[in-house]
Amino acid sequence: MENHHLRTLSRRTALVGGLAAAMGVAAASTAHADSSASATARGRYAQRARQTYAALQRYFYDPTTSLYLEEYPRQGGNPWSYVWPFSQAMIATQVMAGIPGLGRQYVDDVADRYTALEAYWNPGAEPPGYDSYVRPPLGHGGDIFYDDNEWNALGFIQRHYMTPGGDQAALRRAAEIFDLVVYGWDTDPTHPCPGGVFWTQATWSNDRNTCSNAPGAEVGFHLYLATRDEYYLDWAFKMYEWVRSYMLAPNGLYWDHVDLAGTIEKTQWSYNQGTMIGAGVLAYRATGDPTYLDHAQDTATKALAFYAENERYFDQPARFHAIFFANLLQLSVYRPDPAYRKAMTWYADEAYRRYHDHATGLYRFEGERPVTLLEQSGMVRIEGMLAWLPRDYQSLT
């Protein structure tokens, strides 16, 4: 396994004093952003998020195990959710804990999510990581997916940011996951689009995805900012630059994945745009080089136009938009633009008008079909983030 001795793996040049300059810009920008979201609007979304979260807990949560259903009503299959939906419910709970005036009500719920997450942890894997499904005795375990683990790592980092004085245990687990992600790097130079983190350890897929590299880059940048260990910065840039090199489409947005035959799957999912926006913001924070903010802002501008055209937002799931919007809010700290929050509020209001079931609090994006944990959690995140104070956006991941 590759380890912390790896150095000089990127083309980046750290700028002296870059972080201090970046933080100064952030303070000024956040002050500007604070005035753009009225207390009345934040309060409205706080109440919506509260109701959406209550429905999440009422219909999906099992207090005996602290696990969630994959869908409601359950239509058979596994009794509990896979780890990817669980991670999004976990992060949604953290978003609830960040709402001014309400957050303290959810502190115990956050702790409960992280305790339950360990039901997926596979300490015997080499290297260890979270299985895709609950491990014995409650479940049968499953393959390790690198993107699943990255979402969990981002959750741990957000927990660190939201804990007064920080949470070193959460950072250590995020670092442990990052070592797993580095292990997933494709080292065969003969492959098309050489490099990149594979999507999964499962033998049935050899894809390398934007969603297994861009969130990995985000994790690496966060860990660098927390530790100043160049190992994290170097690998974060490797992942970031791999996506920029091979997944960036002519229209300025990012494709989904490439297989070992060199075939690129060209769907442009919103969460892939979001994680590359977030990675660009973090690259700027790490180096002070505004080129990375330019990358992020360019992606944001083009993505907003793309998803607004013919209401493409509703061709893709809320769970992806939650990730997209979280990263737009992080960009807004450094490059304020009212278009970011405007798009987010439009989507939240239209989803509420079109798909919210007022009797249950559930979001029925697919009519009478079961509601998924992923979609309900996505809407908790979106509504909850709209209730946050802009000065807290840097705690999002």
C-alpha positions, 0 to 999 in steps of 0.5 A: 500500500502506498503511504505517507512517504509519497511526495511531489505528486502534483503540479501545484505550487503552494503560495506563501501566505496564501491561506491567510489571504484566502481567509481574509477574503472569506471574512469579507465575502461572508459579511456580504453574504450574511445580508443577502439571506433574510432572517424571515427566509431562513426561518421559513426553511428551518420550519420546512427542514424540521418537518422533512426531518421529522418525516425522515425519522417517523417513516425510515428510522428504527430506534432499536438499531438506529438504522434506516430503511432504504425506502418507505414503504419497504417493498422487500429486499434488505431490511436496512439501507446501504451505507450511501443512503445512510451517509446522506441521512447522517449528513442531513442530521448534521445540517439540522444541528447547524440551524440557528435556534434549532440545532441543539435539538439534534446534537444527540441525533448526530451522535446516534448516526455516527454510532450506527455508522459503525455497523458498516465498518469492516476492520478486517478489510485491507485497508479497512473501510465501510462496507456497502451494507451492514455487517454481521450480526445485523447484515451480510456486509458488502463490497467496499465502494470508494465513493461511499467511503468518501461521503462518510469521510466528508461527514466526519470532517463536517463533524469536526468543523461543527464540534467546538474545539474540533473532533480529533477522533473524527479527523483520524477516521477521515484520514483512515478513509483517505488512506483507503481511497489512495489504495484505490488509485489505478497504478496501471499506466497502460489503461486509457485515461491512466490514473484515477481512483476506481469506483469500487473494489467489486470485481464486476466494475473497473470504472473510474468515476468523477464521484470517486475522485472529486470527493476524494480530492475534497477529503484530501484538501480538508485533511491538508488544511487540518494537518499541513501534511503534504501527503494529503495535498499531493494526493488531493491534487492528483485526484483533482487533476485527473478529473480535470484531465479526463472528465471535463467535457467541451461544455465545461461540465464533468462527465461521469466515468470511464471504463477500461475500454476507454468508453466515457459515460457522459451524463453530467450529474449535478453532484459531480459538478458540485464536488469539483466546485468544492475541490476548487474552493479547497485548492484555493484555500490550500494554496491561495492560487485564485486559478482554482476559484476561477475553475470553481466559478466557471463550473458553477456558472455553466452548471446553473445555466445547464440545469435551469434550461428546460428545468433539467433539475427535475431530470436528476435526483434531489440527493445529487442537488443537495451535494451540488448546492452545498458546494455552491454555498462554499464557493459563495464564501469566496466568490459571492453571487446571488445566483447560487442561493436563488437557484437553490431556493427556486429548486427547494420551493418548486420541489415543495410545491410539486412533490411535498406530501403535506399529510406525511411530510414526505417528498414523493418525486416518483408519485405513488412509488416508495419514497427513498431515504436518499431523496428525503435526506436530500431535501432535509439537507437542502431546506436545512442549508437554506436556514444556515447563516452564511458565516457558517458555510465553511463548516459544510463539506 
